Amino acid sequence: MAKFARDEFVSCPPQRVFDLLCDLDRLSEFSHMTVGIRNGPGRAIATGDRFEQVVKVLGVEFDSEWEVTSVVPGSLIRIEGRSHSNGKASLTQRITPEGGGCSRVTFDVDYDPPFGVLGELADKVLLERRSEEDAEKILAALKVLCEAVPVA
């Protein structure tokens, strides 16, 4: 299992970040790898919700099924998923106040790549650093999106 964490300082209140992260219809606006969401709840996510995500990695589309396992309003979202090729992942998104109406967003990622031993080898050689870079890009895009509206 691979694990990593990334964080980003965002100049907007935690609730704004949380609301954006809870809106699956907006996921592709900050997640460059997200091609689409299917069977989402059509509202802000809640514990127990399930949805399907289509992502594109290295030019290949993958389907994955996710379940929201924990939501703490304004501060935490945890989802766990499985790809159709037997990869597994969990993502914990934490939003903490930083003072002055700002936030720190942290992504904790744990995953087992698909395709067993071959997937683990490919992950070490090709994908591990790419996964970390993808998380950094997603956080940077989330920051831009959150900061696009001035704090009142």
C-alpha positions in Angstrom: 0.0 0.0 0.0 1.3 3.4 -0.9 0.6 6.4 1.4 1.2 10.1 1.1 -0.1 13.5 2.2 -0.2 16.9 0.6 -1.5 20.2 1.8 -2.3 23.7 0.5 -2.9 27.0 2.2 -6.1 28.6 0.8 -7.1 32.2 1.3 -10.8 31.6 2.0 -12.9 30.3 4.9 -13.0 26.5 5.7 -16.7 26.3 4.9 -16.2 27.5 1.4 -13.5 24.8 0.8 -15.7 22.2 2.4 -18.8 23.1 0.3 -16.8 22.9 -2.9 -15.3 19.5 -1.9 -18.8 18.2 -1.1 -20.2 19.1 -4.5 -19.4 16.2 -6.8 -20.9 18.1 -9.8 -17.9 20.5 -9.5 -15.2 17.9 -9.1 -13.9 18.1 -12.7 -13.4 21.8 -12.2 -10.4 21.2 -10.0 -9.6 17.5 -10.6 -7.9 17.5 -14.0 -8.0 13.7 -14.1 -11.8 13.4 -13.5 -13.7 12.7 -16.7 -17.0 12.4 -15.1 -19.2 11.4 -12.1 -22.1 8.9 -12.4 -24.8 8.1 -9.9 -23.9 10.9 -7.5 -26.4 12.0 -4.9 -27.2 15.3 -6.7 -26.6 17.3 -3.5 -23.8 17.8 -1.0 -22.3 14.4 -0.1 -23.2 12.7 3.2 -21.9 9.7 5.0 -23.1 6.5 3.2 -23.4 8.1 -0.2 -22.0 6.2 -3.1 -20.9 7.4 -6.6 -18.9 6.3 -9.6 -15.9 8.4 -10.9 -14.3 8.1 -14.3 -10.7 9.2 -14.3 -8.1 9.4 -17.1 -4.5 8.4 -16.1 -1.7 8.3 -18.7 -4.4 8.4 -21.5 -6.4 5.5 -20.1 -9.8 5.8 -18.6 -10.6 3.9 -15.4 -13.9 3.6 -13.6 -14.0 3.5 -9.8 -16.7 3.2 -7.2 -16.6 5.3 -4.1 -18.4 5.4 -0.7 -18.4 8.4 1.6 -17.4 6.9 4.9 -17.2 10.0 7.1 -18.2 13.6 6.9 -17.6 16.1 9.7 -19.3 19.3 8.5 -16.9 22.1 7.7 -13.7 20.0 8.4 -13.4 16.5 7.1 -14.5 14.2 4.2 -13.3 10.6 3.9 -14.1 8.4 1.0 -13.0 4.8 0.1 -13.1 3.4 -3.3 -12.3 0.4 -5.6 -11.6 0.4 -9.3 -13.0 -2.2 -11.6 -9.4 -3.5 -12.0 -9.2 -4.2 -8.3 -7.3 -1.2 -7.1 -8.3 0.3 -3.7 -7.9 3.8 -2.3 -9.0 6.0 0.6 -8.8 9.7 0.6 -9.2 11.9 3.7 -9.7 15.6 3.0 -9.2 17.8 6.1 -9.9 21.5 6.2 -8.5 23.4 9.2 -8.9 27.1 10.0 -5.7 29.1 9.6 -6.9 32.5 11.0 -7.9 35.6 9.1 -10.6 33.6 7.2 -8.0 31.3 5.7 -7.8 27.5 5.6 -5.3 24.6 5.3 -6.5 21.8 3.1 -4.8 18.4 3.6 -5.2 15.3 1.4 -4.2 12.0 3.1 -4.1 9.3 0.4 -3.7 5.5 0.9 -3.9 3.2 -2.1 -3.2 -0.2 -3.5 -2.7 -0.1 -7.3 -4.7 -2.4 -9.5 -3.4 -5.5 -11.2 -1.7 -7.1 -8.2 2.1 -7.4 -8.2 2.4 -6.0 -11.7 0.4 -2.9 -10.6 2.7 -2.5 -7.6 5.8 -2.6 -9.8 4.3 -0.1 -12.2 3.4 2.1 -9.3 6.9 2.2 -7.9 8.5 2.8 -11.4 5.9 5.1 -13.0 2.9 6.1 -11.0 3.9 6.8 -7.4 5.4 10.2 -8.0 2.7 10.9 -10.6 0.0 10.3 -8.0 1.6 12.7 -5.7 1.9 15.3 -8.5 -1.7 14.8 -9.3 -2.7 15.5 -5.7 -0.6 18.7 -5.8 -2.3 19.8 -9.0 -5.7 19.1 -7.6 -5.0 21.1 -4.5 -3.6 24.0 -6.5 -6.7 24.1 -8.7 -8.9 23.9 -5.7 -7.1 26.9 -4.2 -7.6 28.9 -7.4 -11.3 28.0 -7.5 -11.9 28.8 -3.8 -10.0 32.1 -4.0 -11.8 33.3 -7.2 -14.6 34.7 -5.1 -13.5 37.4 -2.6 -14.1 36.8 1.1 -16.9 39.0 2.3 
